[in-house]
Amino acid sequence: MKTITACTMDCGDACSLLVDENKKSIRGNPEHPTTKGFCCKKGRRYFDRIDAEDRIITPLIKESSKFRKASWDEALTLVASRLDAARKTPESVLHIHGHGYRGLLSKASRIFFKRLGASSDYGTMCEKAGGEASFRDFGGRDHNDPEDIVNASRVINWGRDLTRTSIHQLALIQKARKNGTKVLTISPGGDDTPKFSDVNVTIKPGTDRFLAAAVLKLSLDTDDLDSQRLNRCANWPVLQELINGLSLNDLTQVCQVPTEDVAMIHDWYLDSGNVATVIGWGLQRYLHGGENVRFINGLAMISGNIGISGGGVYYSCPTGRHLGSWEHLVEGASGDRRELFMGDMAAEISRADPPIEFIWVDGHNVVNQVPDSRAMVDAFRAPFVVVVDGFMNDTALCADVILPPAFMFEREDVLGSYFHNCVNHCAKVMEPRGECRSDFDILSDLGSRLEPPLLLPDAETCLKEGLKKKNISIDELRGKGFVKVNHPSIAFENMQFGHADGLYRFPETLSPEPKSNQEYPLQLLTLIRGSSMHSQIPEKDQCGIPTVWVSKQNPACEQLSSARNSFLITLQGAMQVNVEKANNLHPDVVIIRRGGWMKCGHNANTLIRPMKTDMGDCTALYSQTCRLESR
C-alpha cells in the first residue's frame, strides 16, 4: 500500500512522495503541483539509507576509545547528568544544528537548547550570503511562482547546476524551451546544465559581479534605461557614478569573458520580451559572494525584469515562510545567548570563555562540513560530545555518546519549501529500525530527566501550533499530503519592494578580487553531488583515491606525470587524488565533489581555510586556492 509522505532532505523541491514500504518503492506524487509524479535519484534511493547494513540502530557509549552498545535509559541518564553539570554555566553548553532534515518538529533541538540558555552557532555553509543580498536589494526574499518561468521569453541561468539541485525547476525550464523560450547559462563549468541551454558562457569563478557590472556598463553607454523604473530605486545615482568610473575592458579582464559575450548577455536582458534570472548558490560561496548576487539582482532590475510575469530572480525563499513557531509553548530562558561562527568553529571553541564543556550535534556532520576539519576534531576532544546520527561519519567518531535518530519515513513532520508554495505532510510510513527514535522524542525524554526538567509539548500540539499561521488543518494535510498556500504569483509586483520606503537598493561598491597567488594559482570548487545529499554518502562508495576534474587547458596538466601520484595541495595540507579531464571547464578550476569523509581520505574541507563572505555570515568555501602536482 502506498503512503503519501514527503522528502525532508535539504532541497527546495521538497517533493511529495508515494512510498510503498513492502515494495521499497519511492516515486513522486502525481497530484502535487510541483512534484508532478517524479523525484530525483537521491529521493528514489532513500531505502538504501534506511536499510544500510552500517546504520547505527542502538545508542552507543565510548569507553577507552571504543564504542559499545547501550540502552536508551543508560545513554540518556549519562547525557542528562553531564548536561545538568554543564548547564550551571549555560554558555558552556554548545548546540550545533544543521539541516540533515527539515520540518516543524526538527526545530525541537533549537528551542530546547535556547531555553537552556546554551551557546549556539550562527552562519551557514550554504545560502545566507545570497539571502542577505536579496534582503538588501529587495527588502525581502521572494520570487515568482515556479510555474511562472514558462512565461519567460528568455531564461538566464547564472550558475545553478539544475541537474543536481532542482530537477523540477529544470523540468519547468525544459517545458519553457519546448514553447520557444531560450536559455543562456553562465558558469565556470563542472555541471551538466550546458546540454539544457541554447548558449553557454564560461566565467572565471567568483567574478560574477564584474560580468554583471560590465553588462550594466553597456546599458549606460547605450542609454538602455527607463526613468520610471529608476524612480523605483533609492540609490541609482550612486551605482551610476560607480559604473561610469569603470572601464569595460578592465571588467571583462577580471571575469575573463570576451566583450562580444558581454554584448550578447546585454542583448538577452534588454531585448523585447521578459527575462527570468536563476541564481545558483555557488557564486555566493566566495569572499564577495553577496556582492555577486547583488550585481546580478541589479541587472535584472535595470533591465525591467522585476515585478512582472515571466521575469523575476529565482534564488530562494525562506523555508518556513508559511509555517509558524511553537517555541512560545516551551518555558525557559529567552534572552541573548553566546553565538559561535560556524565557518570557523574550531577556533571559536578553542577561545571560548567560559570554555565549552558539553556539545550536542544534530542534523549536521559538522566536523566534515566545515573548513579545517582536522582542527574540528581537535576542538571536540575536551568537551563531552553527544551526536545524534545514524552513521559512523567524521562527527560521530568524535562523540562520547551517539544517539540513533529515526529517518525520513520513520517519523512524522510538516515542512515548507524554499522553492514552491506548498506545505507538505511527511507521514510516518514505517516503524524506526532497531531502537532508533525521532529527534523530538529523544529531546522530550532527555528534558524530563534534567533537574529541573525542561518539558516539551507533545508533537501533535507543536504541529497544530505551527500550522496556525496559514490556518492549515492538520487533518486536511494528513488526508491530502500537501496544501498549496495562497501566495502572490508575482514577487514585488509593480516594483513595490519590502523596504520601508518601498524602493529597491543597488550595491554601492564593487570589491576587487583577491590578489592571485602564483604558488597556488588554481581555484578549488567543492561542488554538489548528484547521487548523495551533502555528506550522506555510503561509506562503501568512498573507497580508493578521490577524483578531481580539470579542464584540458588547465596549466597543471602539463606538469602532472602519469607515472607518479597526483596531489591536491593548499596551504592547509595535501591529499592524493586522481585527476580527470573534463569539457566546458574554466582552465583555472579544480573540481572535487563535496561531502567525502575524512576517515576515508575523501574530505577536501581538510584543505580549506576558514573564510567569511562579505555578508550573511556564510563560509567562503570556494575562495580556496590550490595547485596540483605529481610526487
Order of alpha helices (4+ residues) and beta strands (2+ residues): beta-beta-beta-alpha-alpha-beta-beta-alpha-beta-alpha-beta-alpha-beta-alpha-beta-beta-alpha-alpha-alpha-alpha-alpha-beta-alpha-beta-beta-alpha-beta-alpha-alpha-beta-beta-beta-beta-alpha-alpha-alpha-beta-beta-beta-beta-beta-beta-beta
